[in-house]
Amino acid sequence: MNKYFSVYVHIPFCISKCDYCDFNSYANCDNYIEKYVNKLIKDIEVDNSFTNEYICKTIYIGGGTPSYIDSKYIIKIINAIKQKYTLSEDIEITIEQNPSSINENKLLDYKQCAINRLSIGLQSTNNNMLNLIGRKHTYEIFLEKYNLARSVGFENINVDLMIGLPSQTIQDVKNDLKNIININPEHISVYSLILQENVPMYKKIINKEYILPNEVSEREMYKCVQDTFKDNKYVQYEISNFAKENMYSRHNLMCWQQYEYIGFGAGAYSFVGNKRFSNSEGIVEYIENNQIHIQEEMSKNELMREYMVIGLRLINKIDIDRFVDKYGICMYNVFKKELEESANEGFLKYIDGKIILTEKGISLNNMLCEKFL
Ligand code: SF4
């Protein structure tokens, strides 16, 4: 039987650092780009994580801003992956984009190397808001680049939006949703702003320079997102993700269904066998002396619990059969008590042998997942 895995590639370069961003990304490091890509390709060439019986189903190039670097590097990376692994015939290859760094030549190069899904970081359709959170593009620039991507032939596009931004109102969110639905992307991810203490925006919140929406408003925003997409035939298949029927992110689904993956680049995580490990975070450190950090080596019991915790982010797609294939036992037997308790407390229900999250299970997902830890 074939086994499947995914590849993640981390490109940590950005034009500037957004005020809220705590990702492993860096501005003003352009002189390292070439060396970084060379090191990354070397890592791909010598990787021995997966035997020949494994087939690569998805590739995800994330960051950072992958569209910031010259597309010749992206072509080299994809070619190295193609040389190294057996790719599935229907492979999904996604690249993340920032509207300010997309151009026609890059898009044509992406097409040429079989990239078939774009993920564009928009965050808001309100220019004042974009400016406030430190984004370097306007909504108009996004629209221009989105249309360019369509004209080049991309038929699977995700747009990222954010809620819970400083001074954002429910009306702002409604405007964002209306604007996005008008342009008809296949997939939309909506993330709540979560601030780490080390980012510039955190200080501005503490100093009361910026005011965040309160918890009630944020819940209202999330509900508005869910209802609006439902009315417009987008399926909510995960806590933060909405898509047209059958246009789900296959890469993310594989992660949430606990398939193995190998990550290349600074700070990239991998999950192979029962181990999770990561590369060195800094660009120079990664290029000159990458260290593999073992994050976790998990027992079967821990792996089964993790399967539930990540799988229960999916609204109705926790894969019961896959659990049996993987662990040789039915999840109802292993987690009888936890599942019964979750159903009794209204977090989930059973329809046609499937586990389906209720509204409570979606909005209080952390509470539900804690039961399986
Ligand atoms: S573009 Fe993305 S990765 Fe880069 S700084 Fe902004 S939020 Fe972070």
Boltz pocket constraint, residues with backbone or C-beta under 6 A from the ligand:
constraints:
  - pocket:
      binder: B
      contacts: [[A, 13], [A, 14], [A, 15], [A, 16], [A, 17], [A, 18], [A, 21], [A, 22], [A, 23], [A, 25], [A, 63], [A, 64], [A, 65], [A, 98], [A, 121]]
      max_distance: 6.0
